[in-house]
């Protein structure tokens, strides 16, 4: 891939990644309640999902997937209901995703649970599939091997996506520190829970 195409692709995808969306909101919520370090596990799942969607889009599989609305409906509703349930539990300051009201040591959310959240959120979003179907083809040269070009583009996508997720998680962690000074843990859980429910509704109805 030429440097000219990359110089256009990088700022385009950077702008899209920094725009608040489902995955970025999820990263901020988990940064708020789990901390940046544990949110990295969600990022692993989300980046795996993004890589799968981008690779499928580049290979033409995404076009076929977009013609199966019932498959997306299942993904969306199951994933949306699960995130909504977690949000309600957080709002009530219950469950492993919430911040404990008392200074007691509770078992944090599991790594696989966090990774699965990120993966489902990335893969179950039909707008993500449609976005990559529209974005990738203009940057692919039909006269060159497809695999090499896709590998470069996906690597760039994952680096930018990771940095954006990290930025949102750090923002959530900073919000926790700011509100924690006033001992507003319940308020923090309700903010995080409301955002999580919003992500669930967004995923299910988007």
N, C-alpha and C positions, 0 to 999 in steps of 0.2 A: 504494500500500500504506500502511495506517495505521501510525502510530508505535507503537500498542499491539501490533500483530502483530510488528513489527520488534523490539520490546523483549523478546518471547518467543523469536523466531527466533534473534537474535544470540547470547544465552547458550547456547541449545541447540546450535547448530552450533559455537560456540567450544569447548564441552566435548568434543564429538565430535572436532574437529580436533586438540585437544591430547592426546587419548588415543593412546598408541603404536599405530601401524599400519604397513602395508607402506610407504606413501609417506613417513611420518615416519622410519621406520628407514632407508630408502634415503637420505633427506636427511642424516641423522646420519652414515651411513657415508661419503658423498661429502664431507661437511664435514670429516671426519676425514682422508680421503686426498687430496682435491682442493682443499680450502679453500672458504671460504664464497663467494668471488667466482665460481669456476668452477661451484659447485653451483647458482648462479642459472640456468644453462642447463638443468639438470635440472628446476628449478622451472618454467621456461617451458613445457616439455613436459607436466609434470604438471598445471599449471593449465589448459592447453589441453584435456587429457583430462578433467579435472573439469568444465570448462565444457561440453564436448560431452555428457558423461553427464547433467549437471544439466538442460541444455536438452532432451535427448531424454526425460528423465523427465517434465519439465513438459509436453512435447508429446504424451506418451503412447507414444512410440516404445520406451521402455525396457521397457514391459510386453510388447511384441512380442519384443524382444530376449531377455528372460528365458525365453521359450518356445522358444528355440533353443539348448539346452544344448550341442549339438555345436560351435556357433560359439564359445561361451565356452571349451569344452574345448581347442580349437585355440589360441586366444589365450593361455589359462592355461599350457598345457604349453610352447609355444614361448617365451613370455616367462619362465616359471619356469626352464626349462633354460638360457636365455641368462644370466639373473642368477646361477644356480648356477655356471655356467662362470666367470663373472667373479669370483665369490667364491672359487673354488678357485685361480684365478690370483693373487688378492690374498693368499690364505693362504700361497701359495708365494713371495710377494714378487716376482711377475712381472706383466708387462703394464702398460699405461698407467694402470690404476686404482690400482695399488699405489704405496706410497711407496718411492722408491729406497733400497736399503740403503747405497749409497755416495753421497757428496756429489757426484753428477754430474747434469748437466742433461738430463733426459729429456723427450721430447715428451709433454705432458699429454693426457688424454682429449679427443677432439674434441667440439666444441660440439654438433654434430648427434647424436653418439652419446649424449651426456648427455641432450639433449632427448628423444631417442627412448626412452631408459630411463624417463624420467618419464612420458611419454605412454602407453607400453605398460602400465606398472604401474598407472596410473589407469584406463585403459579396459578392461583385461583382468580387472578385479576384479568379479565378479558381485555381491559383497556391496555394493559401491559403488552399482551400479545399483539393487539392491533397497532400499538405504538412501534414495536420493533419491526412489524411487517412493513410499516410505512417508512421507518427511519433507515433501516439497513440497506435495502436494495440500491439507493443512489450512491452508496459508498463502496459497492462491490463491482469489480471489473470482470465482466464475463470472459475476457480473453486470458485471464490469469487463474491459477488454481484457487478454488473456492475455500478449501480448508485453511490454507495459510492466511488468507485475508480475514476469514471469520475469527481465527485464533487471535490475530492482532486486535480486531475490533472488540472482541469479548474481553480480552485482557484490559483494554482501556476502559471499557464499561465497568468492569468489576472494581478497578482501582478508584474510579470516580465515585461509584456507588458506595464503596466502603468509606471513603473520606466523608461523604455526605451523611451517611448513617452515624459515623463517629461524631460528627459535628452536632447532630440532633441529640444523640445520647448524652454528650457533654452538656448540652443546654438543659436537658432534663435533670441531670445530676446537680447542676448549678442551682436550678429552681428548688430542688430538695434542700440544699444547704441553706438557701435564703429563707425558705419557710420554716426550716427546722430550728432556726434561731428563735423563732416565736413560739416554738412547740406546737405548731399547727399540723401535726401528723395526720389527723383525721381529715383536715381540709386538703392536704396533699393527696391522700388516698382518693378523695372524692373527685379531685381534678383529674387524676390519672385514670380513675374508673370511668368517668364521663368520656374522656378521650378514647378509651379502649372500646366502650360501647359504640361511640361514633364510628370508629374504624370497622367494627363488626357490621353496623348498619350499612356503611359505605360499601363494604365488601359484598354483602348480601344483595343490596339493591342497585349497586353501581352498574 
